[in-house]
Amino acid sequence: MMETTTELDLQQVGSSARGMNVLKFSRQFPTLFTKWYVASKVISDPAYDAVFGELVDTDLPLLDIGCGMGVLAFYLASRGFDRRVTGFDYDETKIVDANAVREKFYAEAQMHFSAGDARTALPEHLGSVTILDILQYFSADEMEKLLLQAVRCVAPGGKIVIRSGLVDDGWRFRVTTAVDKFARRVGWMQGAPVQYPMAEQFRSVLVEEGLVGKIKPLWGKTPFNNYLISFSRPR
């Protein structure tokens, strides 16, 4: 049987990353676009491997705020992360997709996905927390409130791991803002960016709440001004 253009394109993206079969992984998702999107993200985006590295030695459940289609949860499970994962996202359509993938491919895994507004309340949780690529859609006050809620979900020995663009005057920041605006225009994101945080905004909340950690660049091979913010609560 002749391969479709999309299948050929996916194979050109790559077939493995960090021991994963990326082509097989991406085919779990429902549409041609999401298959391509997931494959290209897993190949090029350093966030997934970085989060795995931060969480692999913890034995606590995970709350993934802004989980989207559940890519992080499924990536972690594919690499042997067997802790309970709760995914939470504002976009109900993406939660439908996440639950469809879970039911078909991860029925035995401890996963739960639900829709809701993180500006209002978070699911009940005590363990570790991840927040990837959503904080630019919150005002400064909303972001501080969310961080406080999220930090209080971090158990002793747990971590909060955040990936976010940070404000500066470099070319990476300009690329980051342009791509976020484009994602809104094409309908991939439901809201437009409101503001981009500064490193000090994270430190002022996380350190005040008794956490210790680091903020470091997470550029990988991408042009984006992304940083990894990883803080833990001492036992």
PASEBA-1860 file (N, C-alpha, C; in nm, 3 decimals):
! residues 235
1> MMETTTEL> 0.086/-0.120/0.000/0.000/0.000/0.000/0.089/0.124/0.000 ~ 0.053/0.221/-0.082/0.132/0.345/-0.090/0.112/0.427/0.036 ~ 0.223/0.479/0.090/0.215/0.563/0.210/0.159/0.699/0.173 ~ 0.084/0.758/0.265/0.031/0.891/0.242/0.140/0.994/0.263 ~ 0.117/1.115/0.212/0.213/1.223/0.232/0.235/1.249/0.380 ~ 0.126/1.242/0.459/0.140/1.269/0.602/0.229/1.166/0.669 ~ 0.214/1.035/0.632/0.297/0.932/0.691/0.444/0.955/0.657 ~ 0.470/0.995/0.530/0.608/1.023/0.491/0.663/1.142/0.567
9> DLQQVGSS> 0.583/1.245/0.584/0.627/1.362/0.658/0.661/1.325/0.802 ~ 0.577/1.241/0.865/0.604/1.201/1.002/0.735/1.123/1.011 ~ 0.762/1.037/0.914/0.885/0.961/0.916/1.006/1.053/0.902 ~ 0.989/1.162/0.825/1.098/1.257/0.810/1.123/1.333/0.939 ~ 1.018/1.350/1.021/1.035/1.417/1.150/1.130/1.338/1.238 ~ 1.120/1.203/1.231/1.208/1.119/1.311/1.133/1.004/1.372 ~ 1.200/0.896/1.394/1.134/0.777/1.446/1.166/0.747/1.590 ~ 1.266/0.811/1.647/1.298/0.782/1.786/1.358/0.903/1.855
17> ARGMNVLK> 1.334/0.913/1.985/1.393/1.019/2.067/1.398/0.968/2.209 ~ 1.518/0.972/2.269/1.536/0.925/2.405/1.482/0.782/2.423 ~ 1.504/0.697/2.323/1.461/0.559/2.333/1.315/0.536/2.298 ~ 1.241/0.641/2.264/1.101/0.627/2.227/1.087/0.610/2.077 ~ 0.984/0.538/2.037/0.944/0.536/1.897/0.843/0.649/1.878 ~ 0.892/0.763/1.830/0.809/0.883/1.822/0.697/0.866/1.721 ~ 0.726/0.798/1.611/0.622/0.778/1.510/0.506/0.698/1.569 ~ 0.537/0.590/1.640/0.433/0.509/1.704/0.358/0.591/1.808
25> FSRQFPTL> 0.432/0.670/1.887/0.371/0.752/1.991/0.275/0.854/1.929 ~ 0.317/0.922/1.824/0.235/1.029/1.766/0.108/0.974/1.702 ~ 0.113/0.849/1.654/-0.003/0.791/1.589/-0.117/0.760/1.686 ~ -0.092/0.776/1.814/-0.199/0.757/1.912/-0.299/0.872/1.909 ~ -0.261/0.985/1.852/-0.345/1.105/1.856/-0.441/1.107/1.737 ~ -0.554/1.181/1.750/-0.669/1.154/1.663/-0.665/1.208/1.520 ~ -0.600/1.319/1.494/-0.608/1.378/1.360/-0.470/1.384/1.296 ~ -0.467/1.407/1.165/-0.340/1.419/1.096/-0.256/1.533/1.152
33> FTKWYVAS> -0.324/1.646/1.182/-0.251/1.759/1.237/-0.193/1.726/1.374 ~ -0.272/1.666/1.464/-0.221/1.638/1.599/-0.111/1.532/1.595 ~ -0.119/1.437/1.503/-0.011/1.339/1.489/0.119/1.409/1.452 ~ 0.113/1.497/1.352/0.233/1.571/1.312/0.282/1.662/1.424 ~ 0.188/1.733/1.488/0.223/1.826/1.595/0.297/1.754/1.708 ~ 0.242/1.641/1.753/0.302/1.568/1.864/0.440/1.514/1.825 ~ 0.452/1.458/1.706/0.582/1.405/1.663/0.687/1.515/1.659 ~ 0.653/1.629/1.601/0.751/1.738/1.589/0.786/1.795/1.726
41> KVISDPAY> 0.688/1.802/1.816/0.715/1.853/1.951/0.809/1.761/2.027 ~ 0.781/1.631/2.024/0.863/1.538/2.101/1.006/1.534/2.048 ~ 1.022/1.548/1.915/1.156/1.548/1.857/1.232/1.676/1.891 ~ 1.164/1.792/1.883/1.237/1.920/1.887/1.229/1.992/2.021 ~ 1.130/1.962/2.101/1.106/2.039/2.222/1.175/1.973/2.342 ~ 1.269/2.043/2.407/1.341/1.982/2.520/1.260/1.971/2.648 ~ 1.139/2.027/2.651/1.063/2.031/2.776/1.027/1.892/2.827 ~ 0.986/1.802/2.738/0.937/1.672/2.783/1.048/1.592/2.853
49> DAVFGELV> 1.165/1.587/2.790/1.276/1.516/2.852/1.321/1.585/2.980 ~ 1.318/1.719/2.981/1.359/1.792/3.101/1.265/1.764/3.217 ~ 1.134/1.763/3.191/1.038/1.734/3.297/1.055/1.591/3.347 ~ 1.072/1.497/3.255/1.097/1.359/3.295/1.218/1.352/3.387 ~ 1.326/1.421/3.351/1.446/1.420/3.434/1.423/1.478/3.573 ~ 1.336/1.577/3.583/1.307/1.637/3.713/1.220/1.547/3.800 ~ 1.133/1.467/3.738/1.033/1.391/3.814/1.066/1.243/3.831 ~ 1.160/1.192/3.754/1.180/1.048/3.750/1.216/0.989/3.887
57> DTDLPLLD> 1.281/1.067/3.972/1.323/1.015/4.102/1.221/1.040/4.213 ~ 1.107/1.100/4.179/1.004/1.122/4.280/0.902/1.008/4.274 ~ 0.839/0.982/4.386/0.737/0.876/4.391/0.598/0.933/4.417 ~ 0.580/1.061/4.386/0.456/1.131/4.418/0.368/1.147/4.294 ~ 0.237/1.158/4.314/0.147/1.184/4.200/0.173/1.323/4.142 ~ 0.126/1.342/4.018/0.153/1.465/3.944/0.023/1.532/3.902 ~ 0.018/1.664/3.919/-0.089/1.747/3.864/-0.028/1.828/3.751 ~ -0.080/1.809/3.628/-0.032/1.881/3.511/-0.134/1.989/3.476
65> IGCGMGVL> -0.102/2.114/3.511/-0.192/2.227/3.488/-0.168/2.282/3.348 ~ -0.275/2.287/3.268/-0.260/2.326/3.128/-0.213/2.208/3.044 ~ -0.273/2.092/3.069/-0.224/1.966/3.012/-0.252/1.952/2.864 ~ -0.344/2.033/2.807/-0.377/2.019/2.665/-0.429/1.880/2.634 ~ -0.373/1.818/2.532/-0.416/1.685/2.489/-0.354/1.573/2.572 ~ -0.282/1.608/2.678/-0.222/1.507/2.763/-0.088/1.456/2.714 ~ -0.022/1.531/2.625/0.103/1.482/2.566/0.207/1.453/2.673 ~ 0.222/1.542/2.771/0.322/1.519/2.875/0.291/1.391/2.954
73> AFYLASRG> 0.165/1.373/2.994/0.128/1.254/3.070/0.158/1.127/2.991 ~ 0.124/1.126/2.862/0.146/1.007/2.781/0.295/0.986/2.754 ~ 0.368/1.095/2.737/0.513/1.085/2.719/0.577/1.023/2.843 ~ 0.540/1.073/2.960/0.597/1.019/3.084/0.564/0.871/3.098 ~ 0.439/0.835/3.072/0.399/0.694/3.082/0.478/0.607/2.985 ~ 0.502/0.659/2.865/0.577/0.583/2.764/0.721/0.560/2.804 ~ 0.771/0.644/2.895/0.909/0.627/2.944/0.914/0.561/3.082 ~ 0.800/0.506/3.126/0.800/0.426/3.247/0.758/0.498/3.373
81> FDRRVTGF> 0.716/0.622/3.362/0.668/0.698/3.478/0.530/0.644/3.514 ~ 0.518/0.580/3.631/0.393/0.511/3.665/0.315/0.574/3.779 ~ 0.349/0.697/3.815/0.274/0.765/3.921/0.141/0.817/3.865 ~ 0.047/0.840/3.954/-0.082/0.892/3.911/-0.065/1.033/3.854 ~ -0.130/1.059/3.740/-0.124/1.191/3.675/-0.265/1.245/3.659 ~ -0.285/1.367/3.706/-0.411/1.438/3.687/-0.385/1.553/3.592 ~ -0.452/1.552/3.477/-0.438/1.659/3.379/-0.556/1.754/3.387 ~ -0.529/1.884/3.376/-0.631/1.987/3.394/-0.608/2.096/3.292
89> DYDETKIV> -0.713/2.130/3.214/-0.695/2.228/3.108/-0.825/2.305/3.083 ~ -0.810/2.428/3.036/-0.924/2.514/3.007/-0.999/2.472/2.881 ~ -0.927/2.409/2.788/-0.982/2.376/2.656/-1.050/2.240/2.661 ~ -1.183/2.239/2.658/-1.258/2.114/2.669/-1.233/2.021/2.551 ~ -1.210/2.078/2.432/-1.184/1.995/2.315/-1.056/1.914/2.333 ~ -0.953/1.975/2.386/-0.827/1.904/2.408/-0.844/1.797/2.517 ~ -0.927/1.823/2.616/-0.952/1.722/2.720/-1.026/1.602/2.660 ~ -1.118/1.627/2.568/-1.186/1.516/2.498/-1.082/1.431/2.425
97> DANAVREK> -0.989/1.494/2.356/-0.884/1.420/2.285/-0.797/1.342/2.384 ~ -0.761/1.406/2.496/-0.677/1.338/2.595/-0.746/1.214/2.649 ~ -0.873/1.225/2.681/-0.946/1.110/2.734/-0.961/1.000/2.631 ~ -0.976/1.038/2.503/-0.987/0.937/2.397/-0.857/0.858/2.385 ~ -0.743/0.928/2.389/-0.614/0.860/2.384/-0.594/0.772/2.507 ~ -0.629/0.825/2.623/-0.614/0.746/2.747/-0.695/0.618/2.740 ~ -0.820/0.628/2.700/-0.907/0.511/2.697/-0.859/0.405/2.599 ~ -0.800/0.449/2.489/-0.758/0.354/2.385/-0.621/0.294/2.411
105> FYAEAQMH> -0.529/0.375/2.464/-0.390/0.331/2.474/-0.335/0.320/2.616 ~ -0.400/0.383/2.712/-0.346/0.386/2.848/-0.453/0.350/2.950 ~ -0.536/0.255/2.916/-0.651/0.222/3.002/-0.609/0.175/3.140 ~ -0.491/0.114/3.151/-0.444/0.061/3.279/-0.366/0.165/3.360 ~ -0.333/0.277/3.298/-0.253/0.378/3.367/-0.339/0.459/3.463 ~ -0.275/0.515/3.564/-0.344/0.601/3.660/-0.346/0.743/3.607 ~ -0.443/0.773/3.525/-0.455/0.905/3.464/-0.599/0.952/3.471 ~ -0.612/1.083/3.488/-0.746/1.144/3.485/-0.732/1.283/3.424
113> FSAGDART> -0.819/1.316/3.330/-0.816/1.446/3.264/-0.951/1.515/3.282 ~ -0.947/1.643/3.317/-1.071/1.719/3.333/-1.050/1.863/3.288 ~ -1.161/1.928/3.252/-1.157/2.067/3.206/-1.198/2.160/3.320 ~ -1.137/2.277/3.321/-1.171/2.378/3.421/-1.082/2.499/3.405 ~ -1.110/2.601/3.483/-1.036/2.728/3.476/-0.942/2.738/3.595 ~ -0.812/2.733/3.568/-0.712/2.738/3.675/-0.714/2.871/3.749 ~ -0.774/2.973/3.690/-0.785/3.102/3.759/-0.887/3.097/3.872 ~ -0.972/2.995/3.869/-1.078/2.983/3.971/-1.040/2.883/4.079
121> ALPEHLGS> -1.004/2.762/4.038/-0.970/2.657/4.134/-0.895/2.546/4.063 ~ -0.816/2.472/4.140/-0.744/2.357/4.089/-0.803/2.229/4.147 ~ -0.783/2.117/4.079/-0.825/1.990/4.139/-0.752/1.965/4.272 ~ -0.816/1.894/4.361/-0.752/1.860/4.488/-0.631/1.771/4.460 ~ -0.518/1.807/4.519/-0.395/1.735/4.484/-0.288/1.762/4.589 ~ -0.203/1.661/4.612/-0.083/1.678/4.693/0.024/1.588/4.635 ~ 0.130/1.648/4.583/0.236/1.572/4.518/0.329/1.667/4.446 ~ 0.350/1.645/4.317/0.426/1.735/4.232/0.331/1.803/4.133
129> VTILDILQ> 0.380/1.913/4.073/0.297/1.994/3.982/0.382/2.034/3.861 ~ 0.320/2.029/3.744/0.383/2.086/3.625/0.293/2.193/3.564 ~ 0.355/2.297/3.511/0.284/2.404/3.440/0.370/2.440/3.319 ~ 0.323/2.402/3.200/0.402/2.425/3.080/0.330/2.521/2.986 ~ 0.393/2.633/2.959/0.357/2.720/2.846/0.218/2.783/2.854 ~ 0.170/2.815/2.973/0.039/2.880/2.982/0.043/3.012/3.057 ~ 0.149/3.043/3.127/0.146/3.158/3.219/0.138/3.291/3.146 ~ 0.174/3.295/3.018/0.163/3.420/2.942/0.018/3.458/2.915
137> YFSADEME> -0.075/3.366/2.944/-0.217/3.394/2.923/-0.285/3.444/3.050 ~ -0.206/3.469/3.154/-0.258/3.518/3.282/-0.204/3.658/3.309 ~ -0.285/3.740/3.372/-0.234/3.869/3.420/-0.136/3.842/3.534 ~ -0.061/3.945/3.572/0.037/3.928/3.680/-0.032/3.883/3.809 ~ -0.147/3.941/3.841/-0.219/3.901/3.962/-0.271/3.758/3.951 ~ -0.323/3.723/3.834/-0.374/3.587/3.814/-0.261/3.485/3.822 ~ -0.145/3.521/3.767/-0.032/3.430/3.773/0.014/3.407/3.916 ~ 0.022/3.515/3.994/0.064/3.499/4.134/-0.035/3.412/4.211
145> KLLLQAVR> -0.165/3.432/4.186/-0.267/3.350/4.252/-0.253/3.204/4.212 ~ -0.232/3.178/4.083/-0.217/3.041/4.037/-0.093/2.977/4.097 ~ 0.019/3.049/4.098/0.140/2.994/4.156/0.121/2.959/4.304 ~ 0.052/3.045/4.377/0.027/3.017/4.518/-0.058/2.891/4.535 ~ -0.162/2.879/4.452/-0.245/2.758/4.458/-0.163/2.635/4.424 ~ -0.081/2.646/4.318/-0.003/2.531/4.273/0.101/2.490/4.376 ~ 0.169/2.588/4.436/0.273/2.559/4.535/0.213/2.486/4.655 ~ 0.092/2.521/4.691/0.030/2.456/4.806/-0.017/2.314/4.776
153> CVAPGGKI> -0.007/2.275/4.649/-0.031/2.136/4.609/0.097/2.052/4.611 ~ 0.211/2.116/4.639/0.340/2.045/4.637/0.367/1.986/4.774 ~ 0.380/1.855/4.779/0.406/1.783/4.904/0.554/1.791/4.942 ~ 0.588/1.768/5.068/0.730/1.752/5.103/0.795/1.645/5.015 ~ 0.907/1.681/4.956/0.973/1.591/4.862/0.923/1.605/4.719 ~ 0.817/1.684/4.699/0.762/1.707/4.566/0.822/1.828/4.500 ~ 0.790/1.844/4.373/0.845/1.954/4.294/0.734/2.027/4.219 ~ 0.760/2.153/4.190/0.683/2.225/4.090/0.778/2.254/3.975
161> VIRSGLVD> 0.741/2.210/3.856/0.826/2.225/3.738/0.748/2.306/3.636 ~ 0.804/2.420/3.598/0.737/2.516/3.510/0.825/2.538/3.388 ~ 0.763/2.547/3.272/0.835/2.594/3.153/0.761/2.718/3.106 ~ 0.835/2.827/3.092/0.773/2.953/3.053/0.873/3.040/2.979 ~ 0.822/3.120/2.887/0.902/3.226/2.831/0.920/3.336/2.934 ~ 1.034/3.400/2.932/1.061/3.511/3.024/1.091/3.638/2.944 ~ 1.054/3.750/3.002/1.074/3.880/2.937/1.223/3.913/2.930 ~ 1.269/3.950/2.811/1.399/4.015/2.796/1.399/4.089/2.662
169> DGWRFRVT> 1.513/4.147/2.624/1.516/4.227/2.502/1.585/4.154/2.387 ~ 1.595/4.021/2.397/1.664/3.945/2.294/1.571/3.897/2.182 ~ 1.632/3.843/2.076/1.556/3.798/1.959/1.469/3.677/1.993 ~ 1.512/3.594/2.085/1.432/3.478/2.121/1.297/3.520/2.179 ~ 1.297/3.624/2.258/1.171/3.671/2.316/1.077/3.722/2.207 ~ 1.131/3.790/2.107/1.046/3.840/1.999/0.986/3.724/1.919 ~ 1.063/3.619/1.898/1.010/3.501/1.829/0.900/3.436/1.912 ~ 0.923/3.425/2.042/0.826/3.363/2.132/0.692/3.435/2.125
177> TAVDKFAR> 0.693/3.566/2.134/0.568/3.641/2.133/0.498/3.630/1.998 ~ 0.574/3.629/1.890/0.514/3.618/1.757/0.445/3.484/1.738 ~ 0.507/3.377/1.784/0.448/3.243/1.767/0.324/3.228/1.855 ~ 0.326/3.282/1.976/0.208/3.276/2.062/0.089/3.349/1.998 ~ 0.116/3.464/1.938/0.009/3.537/1.871/-0.045/3.459/1.750 ~ 0.045/3.394/1.679/0.002/3.313/1.564/-0.085/3.196/1.610 ~ -0.048/3.132/1.722/-0.126/3.020/1.773/-0.268/3.063/1.807 ~ -0.283/3.184/1.854/-0.417/3.236/1.881/-0.493/3.261/1.750
185> RVGWMQGA> -0.427/3.318/1.652/-0.494/3.352/1.525/-0.546/3.227/1.454 ~ -0.471/3.118/1.462/-0.513/2.996/1.392/-0.605/2.909/1.476 ~ -0.633/2.952/1.600/-0.728/2.881/1.683/-0.672/2.769/1.768 ~ -0.537/2.751/1.768/-0.479/2.645/1.850/-0.490/2.678/1.998 ~ -0.476/2.805/2.032/-0.496/2.851/2.170/-0.622/2.936/2.176 ~ -0.695/2.924/2.288/-0.822/2.994/2.300/-0.806/3.142/2.336 ~ -0.695/3.178/2.395/-0.676/3.316/2.435/-0.548/3.374/2.379 ~ -0.539/3.506/2.382/-0.418/3.576/2.338/-0.327/3.599/2.459
193> PVQYPMAE> -0.195/3.605/2.438/-0.104/3.634/2.549/-0.140/3.767/2.616 ~ -0.130/3.768/2.747/-0.162/3.887/2.826/-0.034/3.956/2.873 ~ 0.057/3.881/2.929/0.185/3.933/2.974/0.280/3.817/2.992 ~ 0.409/3.846/2.983/0.511/3.743/3.001/0.582/3.768/3.134 ~ 0.604/3.662/3.210/0.662/3.681/3.344/0.811/3.711/3.340 ~ 0.860/3.759/3.454/1.003/3.777/3.478/1.047/3.675/3.582 ~ 1.174/3.643/3.581/1.226/3.541/3.672/1.196/3.576/3.818 ~ 1.204/3.703/3.850/1.185/3.745/3.989/1.043/3.717/4.037
201> QFRSVLVE> 0.945/3.717/3.948/0.807/3.686/3.988/0.797/3.543/4.040 ~ 0.872/3.452/3.981/0.872/3.314/4.029/0.943/3.303/4.163 ~ 1.060/3.365/4.171/1.137/3.355/4.295/1.061/3.413/4.413 ~ 0.993/3.525/4.391/0.926/3.592/4.502/0.816/3.506/4.561 ~ 0.750/3.425/4.480/0.644/3.338/4.530/0.701/3.206/4.581 ~ 0.784/3.141/4.503/0.829/3.007/4.536/0.920/3.004/4.658 ~ 1.012/3.098/4.665/1.102/3.103/4.781/1.024/3.142/4.907 ~ 0.934/3.238/4.894/0.851/3.280/5.008/0.771/3.164/5.065
209> EGLVGKIK> 0.731/3.071/4.978/0.654/2.955/5.022/0.741/2.839/5.069 ~ 0.872/2.863/5.081/0.960/2.764/5.140/1.022/2.665/5.043 ~ 1.013/2.691/4.913/1.070/2.600/4.814/1.211/2.644/4.776 ~ 1.288/2.550/4.729/1.424/2.579/4.683/1.440/2.523/4.542 ~ 1.518/2.592/4.458/1.532/2.540/4.323/1.613/2.630/4.233 ~ 1.583/2.620/4.104/1.666/2.686/4.004/1.581/2.733/3.887 ~ 1.634/2.833/3.816/1.578/2.881/3.691/1.690/2.880/3.589 ~ 1.670/2.808/3.478/1.777/2.798/3.379/1.717/2.796/3.238
217> PLWGKTPF> 1.795/2.837/3.137/1.745/2.835/3.000/1.707/2.694/2.957 ~ 1.601/2.683/2.877/1.559/2.556/2.819/1.529/2.581/2.671 ~ 1.633/2.617/2.599/1.617/2.653/2.459/1.621/2.530/2.368 ~ 1.710/2.436/2.399/1.727/2.322/2.311/1.763/2.369/2.171 ~ 1.699/2.308/2.070/1.721/2.346/1.931/1.612/2.440/1.880 ~ 1.535/2.495/1.972/1.425/2.583/1.934/1.471/2.729/1.936 ~ 1.396/2.819/1.872/1.431/2.961/1.875/1.362/3.037/1.989 ~ 1.298/2.967/2.082/1.213/3.033/2.181/1.288/3.067/2.309
225> NNYLISFS> 1.240/3.170/2.377/1.305/3.219/2.499/1.248/3.148/2.623 ~ 1.253/3.015/2.620/1.193/2.937/2.727/1.293/2.904/2.836 ~ 1.240/2.898/2.958/1.321/2.866/3.076/1.253/2.755/3.155 ~ 1.336/2.676/3.223/1.289/2.573/3.315/1.297/2.629/3.456 ~ 1.184/2.631/3.522/1.176/2.676/3.661/1.140/2.554/3.744 ~ 1.234/2.503/3.820/1.212/2.380/3.897/1.248/2.403/4.043 ~ 1.146/2.392/4.128/1.163/2.414/4.273/1.103/2.297/4.348 ~ 1.163/2.259/4.458/1.115/2.147/4.538/1.087/2.192/4.681
233> RPR> 1.000/2.115/4.746/0.970/2.141/4.887/1.051/2.042/4.970 ~ 1.138/2.091/5.055/1.220/2.000/5.137/1.133/1.907/5.221 ~ 1.183/1.786/5.243/1.111/1.691/5.327/1.114/1.736/5.472
END
